[in-house]
Amino acid sequence: MRRQRKILELGARIEFWARSIDNNADEFPFRILQGGQVLWAVKRFSEFPEYYSYHHRETCEVEFEWDECVTEFTWAYCYDPQSVSKTGITILEFEEQLVERTGAEIDAWCAADPQRPRLHFSPVKNWMNDPNGLCKIGDIWHLFYQFHPGGTDWAPMHWGHATSRDLCTWLHMPVFLLPEQNLARLGATGGAFSGSAFRDRDGKVKFYYTERLPAYDLFAGYRELQKIAEPDRDLIKAERITTVLEIRPEGVKHDFRDPKVWWDEAANVYRMILGASIHGDPAVLLYASDDGLEWQYLGPLYRAPANFREEGARAVECPDFFRLEDKWILVMGFVGHIEPTTRRHNLLYALIGEFTDDRFVPDTPELQLLDFGTDYYAMQSFEAEGRQIAFAWLFNWEYRKPAGSAYSGEMSLPRVLRLSEDKKKICMLPAIEVDEHYAALPVAQGQGGDYSLPSAPIEIRLSGLLEGSKLVATQDGDLAFEVRVMNGIFSIRLAQDDGSIRYVADLGGGANLRLFHDRGIVEIFAEDGAICGTRRGYVNIEPDHLEISSSAFVQVFERH
């Protein structure tokens, strides 16, 4: 057994997920003692990663006792509820000795990972997917996200949480929301699925989200219902959970999730949308409520054309609906859809239109592709200080991080949404905080050429006609990424691509481009953000050479 002493303050909390890796282990493989007397212990861990929580009652020195040979601690931390908002959690690693990391120590540990991007948020450990509950309270930005504390693969969903003062540097917080049931022990998936933050008229913030009940099939037969999580005053833990919607409309089967709620001032009611399908057609459902608790189904806000069902789409998920300038914007992902001409999946679409008398009327039925890559998904946006800010999950299920990584999943750079001058397109550009926080050190500028690249994130800017441009980045002579503009078509290729899927967009007369590369993440913004493309690669992620051929003026910067 390992033993190590530590001072715990009054009210300190220890939370961890752990499982047994030896079915013949002795009893009490983990104990907390004071003066030789047991304060708290686990008699036996199960074969599944399960949640444990200890609340310390008085300031004193305690001794931890554990056996890392029989127990795997997949995620463990401690925190003081009175100060965690300022300090973040202290990560605990119960190995040959107890290792503690807080704040800058966590950042340094993450930065030492040669495969971890530097500009993009990622969890310290384990699996992360959709951004959830995005909001700004006072001076603090809150990023919640889908999280599996039991490992680096998708499994029962929790809500992770991080906070920031600048949208770029983040403090890691305690897990905010847990599944209703112990799904791992049930051999099931499900849990606290995606949702969004809503600030009510009294100023209180609550989180509407979907709970998937224990599920044994990923594609059919599961039940999803809608809940409200009301947080404590510091947004550290969900204090009260209320189920508000269980009954599905006729024609809606199992997909019934990802609520977005707002207050309709003109109608004096609450509104909510949900992703679903109606008789097999992907759809967005519209609900109304007088009190935010009892909801009435009003009908479909949007129902996809038949070709989406025919091309594999099972439902809409992670819908977003918001006012942008003088228009209403509907954003949707179509789970299972494969775009037939390019074979891309995981694409994100949007419509611009009017919302009057509970009807959304698009200005045109043609869907705008928000990002022509396939790694910008489950986008969630929120309004703060006059800006519509968005994050998305950089993943597409086609490729995975190499085995042995401590974590899986990154978020996009924060983007700000606006409409084009003619109101016909949604444009996205990095939030100003990205430029304010990350210094841009010139590497090269001119009319193109060959450049040596630093071992750091880079930004490439092209100003002028993009037609005919070609950018090729290599690592030790092997392709990292290639971007081309030829005959008005913008394309991107990564080392892992085999040609079966084409990542392309119609550029038109593009005259400017910004490209960020960050250890395998490529985010492209062309035509002032009217054309965006995002890819996540895992091969040759540290390019050392860049060749640019273009008639546009070229600038290359190191970003750090």
N, C-alpha and C positions, 0 to 999 in steps of 0.2 A: 504493500500500500504506500502511496505517496502522501506526504503531509506537508502543509505549508500554512504559516500564520498570516493573518491579515487583520487590519483594523476596519471594522464596519461601523458606520455612523448610525445613530438612531433613525429608523425609518428606511434604511437602505433596502433595496429590492435586488434579489438575484433571480434571473429567469434563464432557463436553458432548455434545450431539446436534446435528448440523449436516448441511446438504445444499447442494449446488451449485445456484445459480440462473442459472448461465451455462455452458452446455455448451462454450463456446469459451474458457473461462478458462485462464490460464497455469498451469503446474504449480506446486506448493507454495503454495497460497493461504493457508496457515496455518503459522507456524513459531514455535518458542521458541528464542531464541539467548542465548548468554553470550559477551560480548566478541567478537561477530561470528561466533562458531562455532555451528553448529546443534546444539542439544541434542535436539530432537524436532520432527518436521514431518509434515504430511499432504500427500502428493504430489497427490492429487486427491480431491475429494469427489464422491459419487454424487448422483443426483437424489433420493434418498430420505434422510430424516433417519436418521442412523446414530450409534451410540455410539462415543465415543473417550475414552481415559483416559491421563493422564500422571502418572507418579510421580517427584517431584523428589528428587534424591539428596544434595544438600548445600545449606546455607544460602548464598544469594548473590543478587545482582541479576541478573535476566534481562530480556530484551526480547521482548515479544510482537509478532508481525508478522501482519497479516491484511488482507483486502480485503472489506469488508462489501457491496461492490457485486456480488460474485460468489458470496458465501457467506451463507446464512442460519443463524444459530446459534439453534435453537429453545429450548434449555435448556442453561445452562452455569453451573458453580459451581466453587469450590475449597474445600478444607478441610484442616485439620491433624488427622489421626486421633487425636492425643493430647489435643486440646482441643475437638473438634467437639461432644462431648456437652454441653459447657457453653456454647459460643458459637453453635452451628449453622453452617450453610454460609455462605459469602460468594458471593452471586450475581454473575456476570460478564455484562456486556453488551458485546459487541464491535460497536460502532457507529462513529460518527466518531471517538470516543475510547473507551477502556476505562472503563466505569462499574462500580464495585464497591459492593455493598450488603450489610451484615451486621446481624443482630439488629434493633435499633430502626430502622435505616435501611430495612430490608425492610418493617417494620410501617408506617412513615410512607408509603412508596411505595404500599402496598396501601390505606391509609386515604385517600389522595388520589384514589382511583378513585371517582367519584360514584355508580357503580352497584354497588359491592361492599358486601354486608352487613357490619356491624360486630361483631355478636355471634356470628356463625357462622363456623366454620373453612372456609377455601377455600385452594386451592393458589395459590402466587404467580402462576404462569402455567400454561397448558395444561389439558388435560382431566383431570377426576377423577370416579370413580364410587364403587363400594361401599367402606364401611369394612372393613378387614381386620386380623387379628392384634392386636386390642385387648387390652391388658394393662397392669398396673402392676408395675414392678420397683423395689423400694426406694421412693423418694419420687417416682419419675418415671412419668407416664402415657405410654403409647405408642399412637399412632394411625398405623396403616399404612392405605394406601388404594390402590385401583386408579387407575393413572396412565398417561397417554400423554405422554411428554416431547416428542413430535414435533409437537404442535399442539393445537388446542382442540376437535377432534372425537374420537370414540371410534375407536381403532385399536389396534395391538399393545400388550398390557397389561404394565405394570411395577408394582412396589409402591413408591409414594411413602411418606414417613415424616415424622412430626412428633412432638415430645415436649412435655410440659407438666408444671408442678408444681401446677396448679390447675384443669385441664380447660377453661380459658378462654383463656389466652394460650399461644401455641405457638411453638416453635423449629423451623425447617425443617431437615431432615436430608438426607444423601445418599440417592439412590435405592437402595433396599434389595435389590430383586430384579428381575432382567431376564428376558426370554423366553429359552427354550432356544436358539432360532435367530433369525437376522436376518430377521424376518418382512417388513419393508418391502421388502427387496431381493427377497424371494420373491413379492411381490405378494399376500401372504396376511394374514389376521387370526389372532388367537389370543394365546398368550403366558401370562404368569403370572397366572392368574385368582384368584378369591377363595379365602380360607382363614382359619384361626383360630390363635390362640396356644394352646399347651398346656404347662403346667409339669409336668414329670415328677416322679416320686417322689424323684429325687435333686436336685430343685430347678432343674434345667436347663430353659430355655425353648426350645421348638422350634415351628416353624410348619408345619402341614399345609396344603397348598394344591393347587389344580388347575392343571395345565398343559394348555392347549388346543394341540394340535399344529397345524402350518400348515393353515389352513382357507380354503376358497374359496367357501363357501356359509354364510350366517349361520343357516340354518334346518335344515340336514340334512347328513349325511355326514361331520361332523367327529369327531375322536377326542379324548377327554379322559381324562387319567390323573392319579393322585394322587401327590404328592411330599411330602418333608419338607425344609424349609430349616433348617439349623442355623446360628445366627448366631455372629459373633465375640463376645468377652466384653462389648463395649459396645453390642451390638445395632445396629451401624452397617451391616454388610454380611453377606449370607448367605455363610458360609464353606464349607459342604458341602451338596450337594443329593443326595437319594436318592429314587429312584422306588420306591414301596411298593405300588402297585396299578394294574394295567393291564387286567385281565380283567373284563368286565362280565357281570352275571348274564343268564340267558336272559330275553328280552323287553325288555331295556334297549338302546336304540339309541345315539344320540350324546350325549344329555344325561346327564351322569354327573359331578357336580361339587359344589364348595363344602363340603369336609369340616369337621366339628366333632368333636373327639376329647375323651374324658374317661376317667378311671380309675374303674372300677367296683369299689369297695372290697369290697362284699359278694361279688361273683363272682371277685374277684382277677384281673381281666382288663381290657384296654383296650377301649373301645367307640368306634365311629365311625359317624356318619350322613352320608349323601350325598343331594343332590337329584337326581331322575331322573324317568323315567316308565317304567311297566311295561305293555307292550302298548298304549301310548297313554294310559294313565291316569297323571296326575301322582302321584308317590310319593316317600316318604322311605325310603331303604335303610339297614338296620342291619348293622354288621360287628363282629367281635370279633377280638382279637389277644392273644397271650401276651407279645409283646415290642414291639408298636408298629410292627413292620416287615412281618410276614407276616399278612395279613388274611383272615378267613373270612367269607363272606356268610351271615348268619343268616336273612334274609328281609326283607320290607317292615315297617318300623315303622308306616307309614301309607300308605294308598292312597286317593286322592280319589274321591268319588262320580262317577258317569258324567257328571253335568251339567257338571262342570268341563271335561272333554274336549270335550263338545258345545258349550260356550261359548268355545272357542278355546284353552284352557290346554294347553300343550305339555309342561310339566314343572314340578316344584318346583325352585326355586333358592334359594340362601342360607338353607337351613333352620337353625334354632337349636333346641337341646334342652338343658334345664337344670332343676335343682331350684330351686324358689322356695318358701320356707317349707316346708310339708310336702307339696307337690304337685310334679308334673313338668309342664313347659310345653313345647309344641312350637309353633314359629313358622315360617311358610312364606310364600313368595311364589309365585304361579302365573304363570309367564311366558306371555304371550299371552292371558290370560283377560280377558274383558270381562263385567262384571256386568250381566245383561240388563235389569234394571229401571231402572238409572240411567245405564248406558253407561260406568261408571267402569272403568278398568284400573289395573294397577300397585298393586293393593290388597294389604295385608298381613294375614294371618289367623293365629289362634292357637287351640290347644286346651289345656285343663287336664285332668289325669288322673293315673293311677298307672302306674308302670313297675316291673313285677315279672316275673322269669323271662324277660327279653328280650321282653316284650310291653308295649306302651303301650295302656292302656285309658282312653279319654277319659271324663270324668264325664258328658258329653253329646256327642252327635255334631254338635251345632250349632257351627259355627265362629264364634269371636269376631272381629269386625273390629277390629284394633288401632288403626287410624287411618282416619277416614272421608274424608280427602282422598286425593289420588293422588300426593303428592310426599314420602311417607315410606316409602322402599323399601330393600330389602337390609339391614334392621336386623341388627346384630350386638350381642350382649350378652356381658358377662363379669362374673365375681364378683370383687369387691375389697373387703376390709375389711368383710365382712358385707352389702354392697350389690350388687344386680344392676344394672349400669350399661349403657346402650345408646346407640349412635349409629346414625343412618340417613342415607342419601343423599337429598337433596332434589331430586328430578328425576322426570319421568314420560314423557319422549320426545315428549309432545304439543306442548310449547313449548320454545324454545331461547333462550339469551341473545342479545341483539342483536349483529349483526355488528360486528367490531372489538374485542370484549372480549378482554382478555389471557388470560382463563381461562374455564372452564366447570365448574360443580359446587360445591355447598356441603354441609356436614354439618349435621345437626340440632343443637339444643342437647343437651347430655348429659342423658339421662333416667334416672330410677331407677324400677325396676319393683317392684311389690308386688301382693299379692292383696287384693281387697275383703274386708270382714269376713265375708261369707257364703261366701268362697272360690270364687265363681262368675265373677269377672271379674278380668282383669289390668288394673291401673291404672298409669299412667305420669305422672310429674311431673318438672319440671326438677330436676336435681341441686342440692343446697344450695350448691354452689360458684358457681352462676349468681348467686344472691342475694348471696353473700359478695363476689364480684368486681365485679359491675356495680352501681354506686350507683343507687338509685331516688329520683329527685328529683320531688316532687309537682308535677303540672301542674294538676290539678283534682280535686275530689271533691264528692259530693252525690247528688242524685236524677236525674241525667241533665241534658242540655242541649247547647249548642253550645260547642266548644272550639277554640282555635287550637293547632296542634301545632308542636313544635319540629322542626328539621331534624336528627332523631336517632331512634334506636330508641325505641319506646314499649312500655309494658305497660299493659293495661287490666284492671282487676279488678272483677267484679260479685259482690256478696254479698247473697243473698236470692233470692226466686223469680225464675227466669229467663224463665218463660213470658211471651210478649208483648214480649220485649226486641228492640231493633233498634239496630245499630251501623253507621253509614255514614261511611267515611273518603273524602275527596275531595282531589284535587290540582288547583288552579286551577279548581274547579267540576266536574271530571270524576271519575268513580268510581275509587277505588283498591281498596277492598274493602267488602263488606257482609256482616254476620252477622245472622241472624234466628233467633228461637225462636218458632214458631207452631204451635199444636195439638200440642205435644210433639215437634215436628220441628226439629232444629238444622240450619241450612244456611249455606253460605258461597258468596259470589260474588265473582269478581275482574273487573277491567276487561277482561281478554282473553276471558272466557267468552261463548259465543254461545248458550247455553241448551240445546245438544245433549247435554250431560252434567250430571247433577245431583249435587251434593256435599252429602249429607244424612246425618243420624244420628237415631235415636230417642233423645230425651233423657230422657223420663220426667219425674220431679219434680226436675229439677236446681236446685240452690240456690247454686252458686258457679261462677265462671269466671275463668280467667286467659288473656289473649291477648297474645302478643308479636308485634310487627310490626317487621321489620328489613329495610328497603329491598327490599320485595317478598316477603319471607318472612313468612308468617302461621303461627304455631303456637298451637293452642287446646287448653286443658286444662279440661274441665268435670267437675262431679260428683267433685271430688278426683282427677281423672285417669282416671276410668272411661270418659269420652268424650274422645277426642283427635282433632284434625283439623289437617292440615298442607297448606298450599298454597304454591306458588312462582310468583309473577307477575313479569312484566317490563315492565308498562305502569303508569305513574303510581305509581312506587315510593317517592315522597317526599310522602305526603299532608300537607297543611297545615291541614286542617280536619276535625273529628270531631263528628258529631251522634249523641247517644245518647238513646234513649227506653227507659226501663226502670223497673220498680217496685223493682228491687234497688238497693242502695247502690253508687255508682260511684266508683272511684278511677282516675285516669290518672297514670302516671309516665313521666318521661323516663329512659331507661336508658343509662348510659355508663360 
